[in-house]
Amino acid sequence: MTGALSPGSGPPGRGLLIGKIVVVTAAAGAGIGSAVARRCLDEGARVVLGDRHERRLGEIRDELSGAYPGKVWAIPSDVTDEAAVRRLIGGAVSRYGRLDVLVNNAGLGGDRPVTEMSDEEWDLVLDVTLTGTFRCTRAALRQMIAQGGGGAIVNNASVLGWRAQAGQAHYAAAKAGVMAFTRCTAMDVAAHGIRVNAVAPSLAAHPFLSKVMSQSDLDLLATREAFGRAAEPWEVATVVAFLASDYASYLTGEVIAVSSRHP
């Protein structure tokens, strides 16, 4: 029964983002970032992909360009590098003339109890997940304001920003920070007509998870979900696309849990 609830590829596009220019960070690979890029393209947007993994970025660029000719561009970028962030946003504007949506998907996790966690591990997770979101948001907002205002930013948080899980102190702290950052930034730019929201997935199935958590732990977490399974990346991506679209015109400063497991 549980499998019947997930069609696997997602519903067809409805034109929610026609004419929009969208930047997605950490868009390479087979996880939420590439699913968001694909969904935005399905909804009519032109998309700029950012990622620090150049080979994988080239592969997803070529794949999506074949399916959506003339609508995909890619710029290698590392969200921990301020100059690279400026190149990503500036490159998107140079290519397409403006920026309408930024999706902050870059994040880094791990599985380490606090007693064994090094300063370097803590700093890296916070730098990628929280400070990286700040760097990209700041650059995007400056561009959107310079254009005359309007636009949307969607951040990828996590339900771990609300609830406790052993071994996840650095990641949970970073994601809780993303939530607070989302709320406060929304207030900073509301007068410019810019919306800032976040999604908080519970458990989304993608290959990277198996590198930071054991399969037995992932299987156990899946059994605790309402549908008895992890979300598919496209199921998170559809919520991101909604928040990026004009259908969410009065939503700002919100964190939407893509899960039944809101605390």
Disulfide bonds with the S-S distance in Angstrom:
none
